[in-house]
Amino acid sequence: MEHNPIVTAIQTTEISGWGGYPRCAAQVIKPSSRQDLQKHLAQTNSLIARGMGRSYGDSANASTLLESTYWDHFIAFDQHSGRLTVEAGVRLRDILMITISHGWFLPVTPGTSFVTVGGAIASDVHGKNHHHAGTFGQYVLSMEVLLGSGEFVRTSPAEHSELFHATCGGMGLTGVILTATLQLIRIPSAFIHQKTIKANSLEEACDAFEVNQESTYSVAWIDCLARGKNLGRSILMLGEHADHGSYDLVIKDPIQIPIHTPAALLNGLSMRLFNEAYWLKAREVNKQTVPLVPYFYPLDAIGGWNKLYGGAGFVQYQFVIPKSQGVSGLRLILEKIAQTGLGSFLAVLKQFGPANQNLLSFPMDGYTLALDFKMTPNIISVLHALDDMVVGMGGRIYLTKDAVMREHSFKASYPQWQEFEEVRHRFGAIGKFASTQSKRLGLA
Ligand SMILES: Cc1cc2nc3c(=O)[nH]c(=O)nc-3n(C[C@H](O)[C@H](O)[C@H](O)COP(=O)(O)OP(=O)(O)OC[C@H]3O[C@@H](n4cnc5c(N)ncnc54)[C@H](O)[C@@H]3O)c2cc1C
């Protein structure tokens, strides 16, 4: 990580996560070398690393930020074993551009490729294959972390394992990830066999997930504005890597949304029309072979789509509830959302496999639903009421999406938070790494 010119860029600006809420003024530091990074760490009371700012809430908000996109070098790629070592500011998109032509792909990928490796590790992100593959952190062979003391430490499941399991999913609160070695997976082509299935209700959707357990990738779009017997009607999308086809990547430049649109454009009527049209357009069962990039990252085709929600922004609310709460738990939450009159343009349902060892990792064996809500004056109290339902069912809210959760909900639903704090204490992170979110959630 040595860059030219050897000058640190420092800028004061207003920042927010992808949802545009909350916003804060921040001094953004772009260090030019490791020494520079150490110097800033020593001089600053408390800061947090920031990647592409694709987390929705305030996990990458703080009055001082270390922007990692400056550290974007590829260090090593072994084409035989699929081991890749990169600096933490490398974006997943950059990785795909290099590795796919050699037949290697990310074992776990979120729904956007515009995230950094550091951000993907810190959020321990999941994809459409959690039920088979687990999370991103499970494919990190080792990483290098800058501790609060200014020391660089190598950590892996075998070396300083407690630091490793606190850093994967640790939301930047244990230190700054500088480099990571990842294990990629072999793929036979850059295409996906996609099968879509229409489910007329929530029960049918969950049954379809169960019946298609063997499917490598699965995700459902839910019409969360449908009511009564149609509540939770969904389109389930299954995917398998196609055996035949080239490794040519089909990547188009995103269409840009240049400015914030008036929030009134996204109202109950437009959402209902969109959902109805999307539902009607889908066929009962449909099979096609599609290029990998638009399959995994459909939203990447529209740059700045978050601006469609207007200047006040939006909140993405993603929760998981255990399988034991089943469909009836999901139904109760969807009914509550319907009662409040909140509409969500996008609602995505996935199934999760078992939780892993990472202390603040989000997934657990169950169903996860993600909904986008436009920011309105009453939204926070509604989300707090939903939090109570989710936590009461033994579930939790995804930290990388969260902007409003209260301390008691966090501590009740992430039972290893005290162990997490102990590891932070041992590795000198307390008082050095903090975000607006970590303060709200009562972390030291
Ligand atoms: C369209 C869209 C789709 C998405 N789909 C999914 C999905 O399917 N599954 C999923 O799990 N997530 C999903 N996400 C969320 C996204 O993957 C995560 O929020 C990810 O962490 C963002 O990475 P980033 O580089 O933008 O990190 P940022 O948003 O900048 O930061 C996120 C967290 O990572 C920490 N961090 C960043 N870099 C470092 C570093 N170098 N060292 C230490 N900590 C660091 C920050 O402090 C912060 O706590 C989606 C987001 C969007 C916008």
The ligand as an SDF file (V2000), in Angstrom:
LIG
                    3D

 53 58  0  0  0  0  0  0  0  0999 V2000
  -27.9610   -2.6390   -3.8240 C   0  0  0  0  0  0  0  0  0  0  0  0
  -27.3850   -3.2880   -2.6010 C   0  0  0  0  0  0  0  0  0  0  0  0
  -27.5370   -4.6520   -2.4470 C   0  0  0  0  0  0  0  0  0  0  0  0
  -27.0020   -5.2850   -1.3210 C   0  0  0  0  0  0  0  0  0  0  0  0
  -27.1880   -6.6300   -1.1980 N   0  0  0  0  0  0  0  0  0  0  0  0
  -26.6920   -7.2590   -0.1180 C   0  0  0  0  0  0  0  0  0  0  0  0
  -26.8530   -8.6600    0.0210 C   0  0  0  0  0  0  0  0  0  0  0  0
  -27.4490   -9.3460   -0.8190 O   0  0  0  0  0  0  0  0  0  0  0  0
  -26.3110   -9.2550    1.1130 N   0  0  0  0  0  0  0  0  0  0  0  0
  -25.6220   -8.5350    2.0630 C   0  0  0  0  0  0  0  0  0  0  0  0
  -25.1440   -9.1530    3.0190 O   0  0  0  0  0  0  0  0  0  0  0  0
  -25.4480   -7.2070    1.9470 N   0  0  0  0  0  0  0  0  0  0  0  0
  -25.9730   -6.5610    0.8890 C   0  0  0  0  0  0  0  0  0  0  0  0
  -25.7930   -5.2020    0.7600 N   0  0  0  0  0  0  0  0  0  0  0  0
  -25.0400   -4.4920    1.8030 C   0  0  0  0  0  0  0  0  0  0  0  0
  -23.5430   -4.3800    1.4710 C   0  0  0  0  0  0  0  0  0  0  0  0
  -23.0570   -5.5720    0.9220 O   0  0  0  0  0  0  0  0  0  0  0  0
  -22.7650   -4.1130    2.7640 C   0  0  0  0  0  0  0  0  0  0  0  0
  -23.2780   -2.9950    3.4230 O   0  0  0  0  0  0  0  0  0  0  0  0
  -21.2580   -3.9020    2.5550 C   0  0  0  0  0  0  0  0  0  0  0  0
  -20.6330   -3.9160    3.8060 O   0  0  0  0  0  0  0  0  0  0  0  0
  -20.9490   -2.5830    1.8700 C   0  0  0  0  0  0  0  0  0  0  0  0
  -19.5500   -2.4980    1.6060 O   0  0  0  0  0  0  0  0  0  0  0  0
  -18.8420   -1.0820    1.4770 P   0  0  0  0  0  0  0  0  0  0  0  0
  -17.4980   -1.2860    0.9040 O   0  0  0  0  0  0  0  0  0  0  0  0
  -19.7200   -0.1420    0.7760 O   0  0  0  0  0  0  0  0  0  0  0  0
  -18.7000   -0.7140    3.0240 O   0  0  0  0  0  0  0  0  0  0  0  0
  -19.2050    0.5830    3.8210 P   0  0  0  0  0  0  0  0  0  0  0  0
  -20.6560    0.7500    3.6140 O   0  0  0  0  0  0  0  0  0  0  0  0
  -18.3500    1.7350    3.5180 O   0  0  0  0  0  0  0  0  0  0  0  0
  -18.9390    0.0950    5.3120 O   0  0  0  0  0  0  0  0  0  0  0  0
  -19.7240   -0.9450    5.8740 C   0  0  0  0  0  0  0  0  0  0  0  0
  -19.0650   -1.4180    7.1720 C   0  0  0  0  0  0  0  0  0  0  0  0
  -17.7940   -1.9840    6.8690 O   0  0  0  0  0  0  0  0  0  0  0  0
  -16.7630   -1.3400    7.6250 C   0  0  0  0  0  0  0  0  0  0  0  0
  -15.5530   -1.3140    6.7880 N   0  0  0  0  0  0  0  0  0  0  0  0
  -15.4440   -0.9120    5.5040 C   0  0  0  0  0  0  0  0  0  0  0  0
  -14.1700   -1.0410    5.0850 N   0  0  0  0  0  0  0  0  0  0  0  0
  -13.4520   -1.5230    6.1270 C   0  0  0  0  0  0  0  0  0  0  0  0
  -12.0830   -1.8460    6.3450 C   0  0  0  0  0  0  0  0  0  0  0  0
  -11.1580   -1.7260    5.3750 N   0  0  0  0  0  0  0  0  0  0  0  0
  -11.7030   -2.3010    7.5670 N   0  0  0  0  0  0  0  0  0  0  0  0
  -12.6020   -2.4430    8.5780 C   0  0  0  0  0  0  0  0  0  0  0  0
  -13.9140   -2.1510    8.4120 N   0  0  0  0  0  0  0  0  0  0  0  0
  -14.3400   -1.7000    7.2220 C   0  0  0  0  0  0  0  0  0  0  0  0
  -17.3120    0.0450    7.9200 C   0  0  0  0  0  0  0  0  0  0  0  0
  -16.6920    0.5890    9.0800 O   0  0  0  0  0  0  0  0  0  0  0  0
  -18.7910   -0.2560    8.1320 C   0  0  0  0  0  0  0  0  0  0  0  0
  -19.0160   -0.7000    9.4440 O   0  0  0  0  0  0  0  0  0  0  0  0
  -26.3000   -4.5280   -0.3370 C   0  0  0  0  0  0  0  0  0  0  0  0
  -26.1390   -3.1500   -0.5030 C   0  0  0  0  0  0  0  0  0  0  0  0
  -26.6790   -2.5260   -1.6240 C   0  0  0  0  0  0  0  0  0  0  0  0
  -26.5150   -1.0320   -1.7870 C   0  0  0  0  0  0  0  0  0  0  0  0
  1  2  1  0
  2  3  1  0
  2 52  2  0
  3  4  2  0
  4  5  1  0
  4 50  1  0
  5  6  2  0
  6  7  1  0
  6 13  1  0
  7  8  2  0
  7  9  1  0
  9 10  1  0
 10 11  2  0
 10 12  1  0
 12 13  2  0
 13 14  1  0
 14 15  1  0
 14 50  1  0
 15 16  1  0
 16 17  1  0
 16 18  1  0
 18 19  1  0
 18 20  1  0
 20 21  1  0
 20 22  1  0
 22 23  1  0
 23 24  1  0
 24 25  2  0
 24 26  1  0
 24 27  1  0
 27 28  1  0
 28 29  2  0
 28 30  1  0
 28 31  1  0
 31 32  1  0
 32 33  1  0
 33 34  1  0
 33 48  1  0
 34 35  1  0
 35 36  1  0
 35 46  1  0
 36 37  1  0
 36 45  1  0
 37 38  2  0
 38 39  1  0
 39 40  1  0
 39 45  2  0
 40 41  1  0
 40 42  2  0
 42 43  1  0
 43 44  2  0
 44 45  1  0
 46 47  1  0
 46 48  1  0
 48 49  1  0
 50 51  2  0
 51 52  1  0
 52 53  1  0
M  END
$$$$
